[in-house]
């Protein structure tokens, strides 16, 4: 039970998952061409007690996005200066909050 065609996998998914739970691996075939592999789940080691390591936002990835002009790193001193001179907007009494407005807009969407 190392390989399974898509139709067989759909029809006997529970049986194949049982095999994976026991440590086995399944190679999924589309007309005899391997397209995927089902392997047992192993959790990543936690970076700290609260967070799981995020391999997506690495320094290399952020540097590449910055080079492309897609993102720009913030300047902590400029942010601190802005926060000293800028105060949050005060909403009038009874005005809907951001979440309420977002929910209303989603309900009104024509998509």
Biopython code that builds the backbone (N, CA, C, O; Angstrom):
import numpy as np
from Bio.PDB.StructureBuilder import StructureBuilder

atoms = [
    (1, "UNK", "N", (0.831, -1.184, 0.000)),
    (1, "UNK", "CA", (0.000, 0.000, 0.000)),
    (1, "UNK", "C", (0.875, 1.246, 0.000)),
    (1, "UNK", "O", (0.659, 2.149, 0.808)),
    (2, "UNK", "N", (1.844, 1.309, -0.880)),
    (2, "UNK", "CA", (2.718, 2.470, -0.970)),
    (2, "UNK", "C", (2.222, 3.495, -1.965)),
    (2, "UNK", "O", (2.578, 4.670, -1.871)),
    (3, "UNK", "N", (1.397, 3.067, -2.927)),
    (3, "UNK", "CA", (0.863, 3.981, -3.928)),
    (3, "UNK", "C", (-0.652, 3.828, -3.996)),
    (3, "UNK", "O", (-1.207, 2.786, -3.648)),
    (4, "UNK", "N", (-1.308, 4.897, -4.454)),
    (4, "UNK", "CA", (-2.756, 4.857, -4.616)),
    (4, "UNK", "C", (-3.146, 5.785, -5.750)),
    (4, "UNK", "O", (-2.701, 6.932, -5.804)),
    (5, "UNK", "N", (-3.971, 5.292, -6.652)),
    (5, "UNK", "CA", (-4.516, 6.153, -7.697)),
    (5, "UNK", "C", (-5.606, 7.013, -7.070)),
    (5, "UNK", "O", (-6.183, 6.648, -6.046)),
    (6, "UNK", "N", (-5.880, 8.147, -7.685)),
    (6, "UNK", "CA", (-6.802, 9.117, -7.115)),
    (6, "UNK", "C", (-8.161, 8.494, -6.805)),
    (6, "UNK", "O", (-8.695, 8.703, -5.715)),
    (7, "UNK", "N", (-8.724, 7.746, -7.726)),
    (7, "UNK", "CA", (-10.045, 7.142, -7.510)),
    (7, "UNK", "C", (-10.021, 6.171, -6.329)),
    (7, "UNK", "O", (-10.944, 6.154, -5.516)),
    (8, "UNK", "N", (-8.963, 5.363, -6.239)),
    (8, "UNK", "CA", (-8.841, 4.428, -5.113)),
    (8, "UNK", "C", (-8.707, 5.186, -3.797)),
    (8, "UNK", "O", (-9.286, 4.800, -2.781)),
    (9, "UNK", "N", (-7.941, 6.263, -3.831)),
    (9, "UNK", "CA", (-7.749, 7.054, -2.623)),
    (9, "UNK", "C", (-9.073, 7.662, -2.163)),
    (9, "UNK", "O", (-9.384, 7.652, -0.972)),
    (10, "UNK", "N", (-9.850, 8.191, -3.107)),
    (10, "UNK", "CA", (-11.149, 8.765, -2.756)),
    (10, "UNK", "C", (-12.088, 7.704, -2.185)),
    (10, "UNK", "O", (-12.811, 7.969, -1.225)),
    (11, "UNK", "N", (-12.080, 6.529, -2.759)),
    (11, "UNK", "CA", (-13.000, 5.475, -2.337)),
    (11, "UNK", "C", (-12.597, 4.819, -1.015)),
    (11, "UNK", "O", (-13.454, 4.316, -0.287)),
    (12, "UNK", "N", (-11.313, 4.821, -0.704)),
    (12, "UNK", "CA", (-10.832, 4.121, 0.498)),
    (12, "UNK", "C", (-9.961, 5.026, 1.360)),
    (12, "UNK", "O", (-8.957, 4.584, 1.919)),
    (13, "UNK", "N", (-10.347, 6.286, 1.464)),
    (13, "UNK", "CA", (-9.519, 7.252, 2.178)),
    (13, "UNK", "C", (-9.243, 6.827, 3.616)),
    (13, "UNK", "O", (-8.112, 6.954, 4.085)),
    (14, "UNK", "N", (-10.239, 6.333, 4.313)),
    (14, "UNK", "CA", (-10.054, 5.932, 5.715)),
    (14, "UNK", "C", (-8.988, 4.849, 5.849)),
    (14, "UNK", "O", (-8.161, 4.892, 6.761)),
    (15, "UNK", "N", (-9.011, 3.899, 4.954)),
    (15, "UNK", "CA", (-8.032, 2.803, 4.999)),
    (15, "UNK", "C", (-6.618, 3.337, 4.767)),
    (15, "UNK", "O", (-5.678, 2.934, 5.452)),
    (16, "UNK", "N", (-6.472, 4.242, 3.804)),
    (16, "UNK", "CA", (-5.153, 4.808, 3.522)),
    (16, "UNK", "C", (-4.667, 5.671, 4.692)),
    (16, "UNK", "O", (-3.491, 5.626, 5.052)),
    (17, "UNK", "N", (-5.573, 6.452, 5.282)),
    (17, "UNK", "CA", (-5.171, 7.281, 6.426)),
    (17, "UNK", "C", (-4.783, 6.425, 7.626)),
    (17, "UNK", "O", (-3.891, 6.794, 8.391)),
    (18, "UNK", "N", (-5.441, 5.298, 7.791)),
    (18, "UNK", "CA", (-5.065, 4.359, 8.853)),
    (18, "UNK", "C", (-3.621, 3.904, 8.657)),
    (18, "UNK", "O", (-2.853, 3.818, 9.615)),
    (19, "UNK", "N", (-3.259, 3.614, 7.406)),
    (19, "UNK", "CA", (-1.896, 3.203, 7.069)),
    (19, "UNK", "C", (-0.899, 4.322, 7.421)),
    (19, "UNK", "O", (0.178, 4.053, 7.954)),
    (20, "UNK", "N", (-1.267, 5.573, 7.119)),
    (20, "UNK", "CA", (-0.390, 6.713, 7.410)),
    (20, "UNK", "C", (-0.265, 6.912, 8.921)),
    (20, "UNK", "O", (0.820, 7.219, 9.414)),
    (21, "UNK", "N", (-1.360, 6.742, 9.655)),
    (21, "UNK", "CA", (-1.317, 6.880, 11.116)),
    (21, "UNK", "C", (-0.326, 5.913, 11.745)),
    (21, "UNK", "O", (0.272, 6.206, 12.780)),
    (22, "UNK", "N", (-0.158, 4.765, 11.112)),
    (22, "UNK", "CA", (0.773, 3.760, 11.626)),
    (22, "UNK", "C", (2.207, 4.021, 11.185)),
    (22, "UNK", "O", (3.098, 3.216, 11.454)),
    (23, "UNK", "N", (2.433, 5.153, 10.504)),
    (23, "UNK", "CA", (3.791, 5.513, 10.102)),
    (23, "UNK", "C", (4.093, 5.303, 8.639)),
    (23, "UNK", "O", (5.206, 5.589, 8.196)),
    (24, "UNK", "N", (3.138, 4.812, 7.876)),
    (24, "UNK", "CA", (3.367, 4.572, 6.448)),
    (24, "UNK", "C", (3.255, 5.829, 5.619)),
    (24, "UNK", "O", (2.813, 6.871, 6.104)),
    (25, "UNK", "N", (3.652, 5.728, 4.386)),
    (25, "UNK", "CA", (3.549, 6.835, 3.434)),
    (25, "UNK", "C", (2.786, 6.355, 2.220)),
    (25, "UNK", "O", (2.851, 5.180, 1.858)),
    (26, "UNK", "N", (2.059, 7.270, 1.589)),
    (26, "UNK", "CA", (1.289, 6.953, 0.391)),
    (26, "UNK", "C", (1.718, 7.912, -0.706)),
    (26, "UNK", "O", (1.752, 9.125, -0.499)),
    (27, "UNK", "N", (2.043, 7.372, -1.870)),
    (27, "UNK", "CA", (2.304, 8.192, -3.037)),
    (27, "UNK", "C", (1.034, 8.194, -3.874)),
    (27, "UNK", "O", (0.533, 7.139, -4.265)),
    (28, "UNK", "N", (0.512, 9.402, -4.146)),
    (28, "UNK", "CA", (-0.728, 9.535, -4.910)),
    (28, "UNK", "C", (-0.372, 9.614, -6.390)),
    (28, "UNK", "O", (0.493, 10.390, -6.796)),
    (29, "UNK", "N", (-1.055, 8.794, -7.188)),
    (29, "UNK", "CA", (-0.782, 8.718, -8.625)),
    (29, "UNK", "C", (-1.953, 9.270, -9.436)),
    (29, "UNK", "O", (-3.116, 9.011, -9.127)),
    (30, "UNK", "N", (-1.627, 10.027, -10.465)),
    (30, "UNK", "CA", (-2.619, 10.470, -11.441)),
    (30, "UNK", "C", (-2.237, 9.837, -12.765)),
    (30, "UNK", "O", (-1.330, 10.305, -13.455)),
    (31, "UNK", "N", (-2.943, 8.763, -13.113)),
    (31, "UNK", "CA", (-2.634, 7.981, -14.322)),
    (31, "UNK", "C", (-1.175, 7.526, -14.311)),
    (31, "UNK", "O", (-0.440, 7.732, -15.277)),
    (32, "UNK", "N", (-0.781, 6.921, -13.233)),
    (32, "UNK", "CA", (0.558, 6.355, -13.034)),
    (32, "UNK", "C", (1.663, 7.399, -12.904)),
    (32, "UNK", "O", (2.844, 7.050, -12.920)),
    (33, "UNK", "N", (1.298, 8.670, -12.776)),
    (33, "UNK", "CA", (2.286, 9.726, -12.563)),
    (33, "UNK", "C", (2.180, 10.204, -11.118)),
    (33, "UNK", "O", (1.113, 10.657, -10.702)),
    (34, "UNK", "N", (3.259, 10.113, -10.345)),
    (34, "UNK", "CA", (3.211, 10.580, -8.955)),
    (34, "UNK", "C", (2.954, 12.086, -8.901)),
    (34, "UNK", "O", (3.627, 12.865, -9.575)),
    (35, "UNK", "N", (1.963, 12.486, -8.083)),
    (35, "UNK", "CA", (1.649, 13.911, -7.969)),
    (35, "UNK", "C", (1.705, 14.413, -6.529)),
    (35, "UNK", "O", (1.816, 15.617, -6.297)),
    (36, "UNK", "N", (1.631, 13.498, -5.560)),
    (36, "UNK", "CA", (1.641, 13.934, -4.160)),
    (36, "UNK", "C", (2.072, 12.781, -3.284)),
    (36, "UNK", "O", (2.088, 11.620, -3.693)),
    (37, "UNK", "N", (2.425, 13.146, -2.052)),
    (37, "UNK", "CA", (2.788, 12.129, -1.077)),
    (37, "UNK", "C", (2.078, 12.451, 0.226)),
    (37, "UNK", "O", (2.096, 13.599, 0.668)),
    (38, "UNK", "N", (1.464, 11.474, 0.838)),
    (38, "UNK", "CA", (0.828, 11.642, 2.135)),
    (38, "UNK", "C", (1.739, 10.993, 3.162)),
    (38, "UNK", "O", (2.034, 9.800, 3.085)),
    (39, "UNK", "N", (2.179, 11.792, 4.124)),
    (39, "UNK", "CA", (3.113, 11.315, 5.144)),
    (39, "UNK", "C", (2.534, 11.599, 6.518)),
    (39, "UNK", "O", (1.656, 12.454, 6.639)),
    (40, "UNK", "N", (2.994, 10.913, 7.559)),
    (40, "UNK", "CA", (2.513, 11.195, 8.905)),
    (40, "UNK", "C", (2.849, 12.628, 9.312)),
    (40, "UNK", "O", (3.903, 13.157, 8.958)),
    (41, "UNK", "N", (1.948, 13.235, 10.049)),
    (41, "UNK", "CA", (2.135, 14.602, 10.525)),
    (41, "UNK", "C", (3.127, 14.623, 11.673)),
    (41, "UNK", "O", (3.027, 13.824, 12.604)),
    (42, "UNK", "N", (4.083, 15.534, 11.606)),
    (42, "UNK", "CA", (5.010, 15.747, 12.714)),
    (42, "UNK", "C", (5.046, 17.244, 12.986)),
    (42, "UNK", "O", (5.448, 18.013, 12.112)),
    (43, "UNK", "N", (4.636, 17.679, 14.180)),
    (43, "UNK", "CA", (4.614, 19.116, 14.476)),
    (43, "UNK", "C", (6.018, 19.695, 14.490)),
    (43, "UNK", "O", (6.976, 19.029, 14.882)),
    (44, "UNK", "N", (6.126, 20.943, 14.055)),
    (44, "UNK", "CA", (7.407, 21.645, 14.100)),
    (44, "UNK", "C", (7.744, 21.976, 15.540)),
    (44, "UNK", "O", (6.856, 22.149, 16.375)),
    (45, "UNK", "N", (9.016, 22.061, 15.819)),
    (45, "UNK", "CA", (9.418, 22.446, 17.167)),
    (45, "UNK", "C", (9.069, 23.912, 17.389)),
    (45, "UNK", "O", (9.257, 24.748, 16.505)),
    (46, "UNK", "N", (8.569, 24.206, 18.557)),
    (46, "UNK", "CA", (8.169, 25.578, 18.875)),
    (46, "UNK", "C", (9.402, 26.454, 19.062)),
    (46, "UNK", "O", (10.382, 26.034, 19.677)),
    (47, "UNK", "N", (9.350, 27.664, 18.533)),
    (47, "UNK", "CA", (10.427, 28.632, 18.719)),
    (47, "UNK", "C", (10.455, 29.083, 20.174)),
    (47, "UNK", "O", (11.518, 29.256, 20.770)),
    (48, "UNK", "N", (9.279, 29.267, 20.721)),
    (48, "UNK", "CA", (9.141, 29.562, 22.148)),
    (48, "UNK", "C", (7.931, 28.777, 22.625)),
    (48, "UNK", "O", (7.349, 28.013, 21.856)),
    (49, "UNK", "N", (7.555, 28.949, 23.848)),
    (49, "UNK", "CA", (6.407, 28.204, 24.352)),
    (49, "UNK", "C", (5.114, 28.684, 23.718)),
    (49, "UNK", "O", (4.114, 27.968, 23.761)),
    (50, "UNK", "N", (5.102, 29.900, 23.119)),
    (50, "UNK", "CA", (3.883, 30.458, 22.555)),
    (50, "UNK", "C", (3.792, 30.352, 21.048)),
    (50, "UNK", "O", (2.686, 30.285, 20.512)),
    (51, "UNK", "N", (4.909, 30.333, 20.344)),
    (51, "UNK", "CA", (4.858, 30.447, 18.890)),
    (51, "UNK", "C", (5.508, 29.254, 18.213)),
    (51, "UNK", "O", (6.425, 28.631, 18.748)),
    (52, "UNK", "N", (5.009, 28.951, 17.018)),
    (52, "UNK", "CA", (5.604, 27.917, 16.184)),
    (52, "UNK", "C", (6.482, 28.619, 15.164)),
    (52, "UNK", "O", (6.129, 29.694, 14.679)),
    (53, "UNK", "N", (7.602, 28.035, 14.837)),
    (53, "UNK", "CA", (8.539, 28.645, 13.900)),
    (53, "UNK", "C", (7.843, 28.921, 12.574)),
    (53, "UNK", "O", (7.160, 28.052, 12.032)),
    (54, "UNK", "N", (8.018, 30.126, 12.055)),
    (54, "UNK", "CA", (7.419, 30.531, 10.795)),
    (54, "UNK", "C", (8.526, 30.593, 9.749)),
    (54, "UNK", "O", (9.353, 31.505, 9.771)),
    (55, "UNK", "N", (8.544, 29.631, 8.840)),
    (55, "UNK", "CA", (9.580, 29.576, 7.813)),
    (55, "UNK", "C", (9.262, 30.478, 6.629)),
    (55, "UNK", "O", (10.079, 30.584, 5.714)),
    (56, "UNK", "N", (8.114, 31.125, 6.614)),
    (56, "UNK", "CA", (7.703, 31.929, 5.468)),
    (56, "UNK", "C", (8.367, 33.302, 5.487)),
    (56, "UNK", "O", (8.880, 33.753, 4.463)),
    (57, "UNK", "N", (8.364, 33.971, 6.642)),
    (57, "UNK", "CA", (8.902, 35.325, 6.734)),
    (57, "UNK", "C", (10.339, 35.307, 7.242)),
    (57, "UNK", "O", (10.630, 35.801, 8.331)),
    (58, "UNK", "N", (11.222, 34.740, 6.448)),
    (58, "UNK", "CA", (12.634, 34.717, 6.805)),
    (58, "UNK", "C", (13.271, 36.052, 6.424)),
    (58, "UNK", "O", (12.703, 36.817, 5.644)),
    (59, "UNK", "N", (14.447, 36.327, 6.976)),
    (59, "UNK", "CA", (15.150, 37.563, 6.631)),
    (59, "UNK", "C", (15.451, 37.622, 5.138)),
    (59, "UNK", "O", (15.359, 38.687, 4.527)),
    (60, "UNK", "N", (15.815, 36.472, 4.545)),
    (60, "UNK", "CA", (16.103, 36.448, 3.111)),
    (60, "UNK", "C", (14.879, 36.849, 2.299)),
    (60, "UNK", "O", (14.988, 37.604, 1.333)),
    (61, "UNK", "N", (13.698, 36.335, 2.698)),
    (61, "UNK", "CA", (12.471, 36.660, 1.968)),
    (61, "UNK", "C", (12.137, 38.148, 2.102)),
    (61, "UNK", "O", (11.780, 38.797, 1.119)),
    (62, "UNK", "N", (12.253, 38.682, 3.315)),
    (62, "UNK", "CA", (11.956, 40.105, 3.514)),
    (62, "UNK", "C", (12.956, 40.968, 2.760)),
    (62, "UNK", "O", (12.569, 41.980, 2.174)),
    (63, "UNK", "N", (14.237, 40.593, 2.760)),
    (63, "UNK", "CA", (15.247, 41.342, 2.006)),
    (63, "UNK", "C", (14.927, 41.341, 0.518)),
    (63, "UNK", "O", (15.075, 42.367, -0.146)),
    (64, "UNK", "N", (14.492, 40.205, -0.014)),
    (64, "UNK", "CA", (14.145, 40.117, -1.432)),
    (64, "UNK", "C", (12.936, 40.993, -1.752)),
    (64, "UNK", "O", (12.928, 41.681, -2.772)),
    (65, "UNK", "N", (11.915, 40.977, -0.894)),
    (65, "UNK", "CA", (10.737, 41.821, -1.104)),
    (65, "UNK", "C", (11.098, 43.302, -1.025)),
    (65, "UNK", "O", (10.552, 44.124, -1.761)),
    (66, "UNK", "N", (12.021, 43.631, -0.125)),
    (66, "UNK", "CA", (12.476, 45.014, -0.009)),
    (66, "UNK", "C", (13.251, 45.422, -1.265)),
    (66, "UNK", "O", (13.092, 46.538, -1.759)),
    (67, "UNK", "N", (14.088, 44.515, -1.780)),
    (67, "UNK", "CA", (14.844, 44.792, -3.002)),
    (67, "UNK", "C", (13.901, 45.035, -4.179)),
    (67, "UNK", "O", (14.171, 45.883, -5.028)),
    (68, "UNK", "N", (12.789, 44.285, -4.228)),
    (68, "UNK", "CA", (11.815, 44.428, -5.309)),
    (68, "UNK", "C", (10.934, 45.669, -5.144)),
    (68, "UNK", "O", (10.214, 46.054, -6.065)),
    (69, "UNK", "N", (10.998, 46.287, -3.970)),
    (69, "UNK", "CA", (10.189, 47.464, -3.718)),
    (69, "UNK", "C", (8.786, 47.142, -3.224)),
    (69, "UNK", "O", (7.936, 48.030, -3.148)),
    (70, "UNK", "N", (8.536, 45.879, -2.887)),
    (70, "UNK", "CA", (7.207, 45.472, -2.426)),
    (70, "UNK", "C", (6.969, 45.868, -0.980)),
    (70, "UNK", "O", (5.830, 46.125, -0.590)),
    (71, "UNK", "N", (8.021, 45.920, -0.182)),
    (71, "UNK", "CA", (7.907, 46.318, 1.218)),
    (71, "UNK", "C", (9.034, 47.286, 1.540)),
    (71, "UNK", "O", (10.031, 47.359, 0.823)),
    (72, "UNK", "N", (8.865, 48.020, 2.616)),
    (72, "UNK", "CA", (9.909, 48.904, 3.099)),
    (72, "UNK", "C", (9.974, 48.750, 4.601)),
    (72, "UNK", "O", (8.952, 48.815, 5.284)),
    (73, "UNK", "N", (11.166, 48.546, 5.114)),
    (73, "UNK", "CA", (11.326, 48.388, 6.553)),
    (73, "UNK", "C", (11.042, 49.713, 7.246)),
    (73, "UNK", "O", (11.407, 50.780, 6.753)),
    (74, "UNK", "N", (10.386, 49.624, 8.393)),
    (74, "UNK", "CA", (10.065, 50.819, 9.150)),
    (74, "UNK", "C", (11.268, 51.347, 9.906)),
    (74, "UNK", "O", (12.222, 50.622, 10.189)),
    (75, "UNK", "N", (11.197, 52.620, 10.222)),
    (75, "UNK", "CA", (12.238, 53.272, 11.009)),
    (75, "UNK", "C", (11.688, 53.450, 12.415)),
    (75, "UNK", "O", (10.786, 54.263, 12.614)),
    (76, "UNK", "N", (12.209, 52.707, 13.411)),
    (76, "UNK", "CA", (11.665, 52.786, 14.769)),
    (76, "UNK", "C", (11.660, 54.200, 15.342)),
    (76, "UNK", "O", (10.735, 54.569, 16.065)),
    (77, "UNK", "N", (12.677, 54.991, 15.030)),
    (77, "UNK", "CA", (12.726, 56.368, 15.550)),
    (77, "UNK", "C", (11.606, 57.203, 14.935)),
    (77, "UNK", "O", (10.978, 58.002, 15.630)),
    (78, "UNK", "N", (11.352, 57.026, 13.652)),
    (78, "UNK", "CA", (10.288, 57.777, 12.988)),
    (78, "UNK", "C", (8.914, 57.365, 13.524)),
    (78, "UNK", "O", (8.035, 58.210, 13.691)),
    (79, "UNK", "N", (8.733, 56.091, 13.789)),
    (79, "UNK", "CA", (7.460, 55.615, 14.346)),
    (79, "UNK", "C", (7.251, 56.211, 15.734)),
    (79, "UNK", "O", (6.151, 56.663, 16.052)),
    (80, "UNK", "N", (8.286, 56.218, 16.557)),
    (80, "UNK", "CA", (8.179, 56.784, 17.904)),
    (80, "UNK", "C", (7.839, 58.265, 17.832)),
    (80, "UNK", "O", (7.001, 58.743, 18.597)),
    (81, "UNK", "N", (8.481, 59.005, 16.916)),
    (81, "UNK", "CA", (8.204, 60.432, 16.764)),
    (81, "UNK", "C", (6.768, 60.655, 16.300)),
    (81, "UNK", "O", (6.090, 61.565, 16.776)),
    (82, "UNK", "N", (6.314, 59.831, 15.381)),
    (82, "UNK", "CA", (4.932, 59.952, 14.890)),
    (82, "UNK", "C", (3.933, 59.691, 16.005)),
    (82, "UNK", "O", (2.937, 60.404, 16.129)),
    (83, "UNK", "N", (4.195, 58.669, 16.819)),
    (83, "UNK", "CA", (3.286, 58.349, 17.912)),
    (83, "UNK", "C", (3.224, 59.465, 18.964)),
    (83, "UNK", "O", (2.192, 59.650, 19.611)),
    (84, "UNK", "N", (4.318, 60.203, 19.134)),
    (84, "UNK", "CA", (4.319, 61.309, 20.096)),
    (84, "UNK", "C", (3.454, 62.472, 19.627)),
    (84, "UNK", "O", (2.871, 63.178, 20.450)),
    (85, "UNK", "N", (3.362, 62.679, 18.328)),
    (85, "UNK", "CA", (2.633, 63.829, 17.796)),
    (85, "UNK", "C", (1.235, 63.480, 17.308)),
    (85, "UNK", "O", (0.439, 64.384, 17.054)),
    (86, "UNK", "N", (0.919, 62.228, 17.171)),
    (86, "UNK", "CA", (-0.366, 61.820, 16.609)),
    (86, "UNK", "C", (-1.198, 61.105, 17.662)),
    (86, "UNK", "O", (-0.707, 60.230, 18.374)),
    (87, "UNK", "N", (-2.434, 61.481, 17.747)),
    (87, "UNK", "CA", (-3.354, 60.858, 18.686)),
    (87, "UNK", "C", (-4.404, 60.074, 17.907)),
    (87, "UNK", "O", (-4.726, 60.427, 16.773)),
    (88, "UNK", "N", (-4.937, 59.015, 18.505)),
    (88, "UNK", "CA", (-5.974, 58.241, 17.823)),
    (88, "UNK", "C", (-7.212, 59.092, 17.552)),
    (88, "UNK", "O", (-7.506, 60.032, 18.291)),
    (89, "UNK", "N", (-7.915, 58.759, 16.508)),
    (89, "UNK", "CA", (-9.144, 59.456, 16.144)),
    (89, "UNK", "C", (-10.220, 59.088, 17.155)),
    (89, "UNK", "O", (-10.384, 57.918, 17.499)),
    (90, "UNK", "N", (-10.949, 60.089, 17.629)),
    (90, "UNK", "CA", (-12.055, 59.851, 18.555)),
    (90, "UNK", "C", (-13.342, 59.784, 17.732)),
    (90, "UNK", "O", (-13.673, 60.713, 16.995)),
    (91, "UNK", "N", (-14.048, 58.684, 17.870)),
    (91, "UNK", "CA", (-15.319, 58.536, 17.167)),
    (91, "UNK", "C", (-16.426, 59.216, 17.958)),
    (91, "UNK", "O", (-16.399, 59.228, 19.189)),
    (92, "UNK", "N", (-17.398, 59.781, 17.253)),
    (92, "UNK", "CA", (-18.531, 60.365, 17.965)),
    (92, "UNK", "C", (-19.299, 59.272, 18.700)),
    (92, "UNK", "O", (-19.262, 58.104, 18.313)),
    (93, "UNK", "N", (-19.998, 59.669, 19.769)),
    (93, "UNK", "CA", (-20.785, 58.702, 20.514)),
    (93, "UNK", "C", (-21.810, 58.055, 19.606)),
    (93, "UNK", "O", (-22.474, 58.721, 18.812)),
    (94, "UNK", "N", (-21.928, 56.728, 19.739)),
    (94, "UNK", "CA", (-22.903, 55.984, 18.952)),
    (94, "UNK", "C", (-22.422, 55.595, 17.565)),
    (94, "UNK", "O", (-23.102, 54.846, 16.863)),
    (95, "UNK", "N", (-21.252, 56.096, 17.155)),
    (95, "UNK", "CA", (-20.732, 55.738, 15.833)),
    (95, "UNK", "C", (-20.287, 54.281, 15.852)),
    (95, "UNK", "O", (-19.725, 53.818, 16.845)),
    (96, "UNK", "N", (-20.535, 53.545, 14.750)),
    (96, "UNK", "CA", (-20.126, 52.136, 14.725)),
    (96, "UNK", "C", (-18.609, 52.015, 14.706)),
    (96, "UNK", "O", (-17.908, 52.852, 14.138)),
    (97, "UNK", "N", (-18.124, 50.962, 15.335)),
    (97, "UNK", "CA", (-16.698, 50.699, 15.345)),
    (97, "UNK", "C", (-16.245, 50.079, 14.035)),
    (97, "UNK", "O", (-17.055, 49.829, 13.141)),
    (98, "UNK", "N", (-14.964, 49.836, 13.929)),
    (98, "UNK", "CA", (-14.390, 49.292, 12.698)),
    (98, "UNK", "C", (-14.954, 47.913, 12.372)),
    (98, "UNK", "O", (-15.249, 47.628, 11.212)),
    (99, "UNK", "N", (-15.105, 47.063, 13.369)),
    (99, "UNK", "CA", (-15.600, 45.708, 13.125)),
    (99, "UNK", "C", (-17.048, 45.748, 12.649)),
    (99, "UNK", "O", (-17.420, 45.051, 11.705)),
    (100, "UNK", "N", (-17.861, 46.570, 13.311)),
    (100, "UNK", "CA", (-19.259, 46.680, 12.890)),
    (100, "UNK", "C", (-19.362, 47.194, 11.456)),
    (100, "UNK", "O", (-20.169, 46.696, 10.671)),
    (101, "UNK", "N", (-18.553, 48.180, 11.119)),
    (101, "UNK", "CA", (-18.560, 48.731, 9.764)),
    (101, "UNK", "C", (-18.136, 47.680, 8.755)),
    (101, "UNK", "O", (-18.747, 47.569, 7.692)),
    (102, "UNK", "N", (-17.104, 46.907, 9.062)),
    (102, "UNK", "CA", (-16.639, 45.864, 8.161)),
    (102, "UNK", "C", (-17.720, 44.807, 7.943)),
    (102, "UNK", "O", (-17.958, 44.386, 6.811)),
    (103, "UNK", "N", (-18.364, 44.383, 9.009)),
    (103, "UNK", "CA", (-19.429, 43.380, 8.889)),
    (103, "UNK", "C", (-20.558, 43.922, 8.029)),
    (103, "UNK", "O", (-21.074, 43.205, 7.172)),
    (104, "UNK", "N", (-20.955, 45.182, 8.239)),
    (104, "UNK", "CA", (-22.022, 45.790, 7.440)),
    (104, "UNK", "C", (-21.618, 45.848, 5.970)),
    (104, "UNK", "O", (-22.427, 45.541, 5.094)),
    (105, "UNK", "N", (-20.381, 46.238, 5.693)),
    (105, "UNK", "CA", (-19.917, 46.325, 4.305)),
    (105, "UNK", "C", (-19.923, 44.960, 3.639)),
    (105, "UNK", "O", (-20.273, 44.850, 2.463)),
    (106, "UNK", "N", (-19.543, 43.919, 4.367)),
    (106, "UNK", "CA", (-19.543, 42.573, 3.795)),
    (106, "UNK", "C", (-20.954, 42.106, 3.484)),
    (106, "UNK", "O", (-21.182, 41.431, 2.480)),
    (107, "UNK", "N", (-21.907, 42.464, 4.347)),
    (107, "UNK", "CA", (-23.299, 42.085, 4.100)),
    (107, "UNK", "C", (-23.843, 42.797, 2.871)),
    (107, "UNK", "O", (-24.646, 42.233, 2.128)),
    (108, "UNK", "N", (-23.402, 44.047, 2.652)),
    (108, "UNK", "CA", (-23.903, 44.842, 1.542)),
    (108, "UNK", "C", (-23.197, 44.555, 0.230)),
    (108, "UNK", "O", (-23.626, 45.028, -0.822)),
    (109, "UNK", "N", (-22.125, 43.791, 0.280)),
    (109, "UNK", "CA", (-21.343, 43.505, -0.915)),
    (109, "UNK", "C", (-22.197, 42.816, -1.967)),
    (109, "UNK", "O", (-23.024, 41.964, -1.643)),
    (110, "UNK", "N", (-21.996, 43.183, -3.218)),
    (110, "UNK", "CA", (-22.774, 42.588, -4.315)),
    (110, "UNK", "C", (-22.076, 41.419, -4.956)),
    (110, "UNK", "O", (-22.605, 40.829, -5.898)),
    (111, "UNK", "N", (-20.920, 41.071, -4.478)),
    (111, "UNK", "CA", (-20.184, 39.943, -5.064)),
    (111, "UNK", "C", (-20.774, 38.636, -4.687)),
    (111, "UNK", "O", (-20.272, 37.590, -5.098)),
]
sb = StructureBuilder()
sb.init_structure("model")
sb.init_model(0)
sb.init_chain("A")
sb.init_seg("    ")
for serial, (resi, resn, name, xyz) in enumerate(atoms, 1):
    if name == "N":
        sb.init_residue(resn, " ", resi, " ")
    sb.init_atom(name, np.array(xyz, "f"), 0.0, 1.0, " ", f" {name:<3s}", serial, name[0])
structure = sb.get_structure()
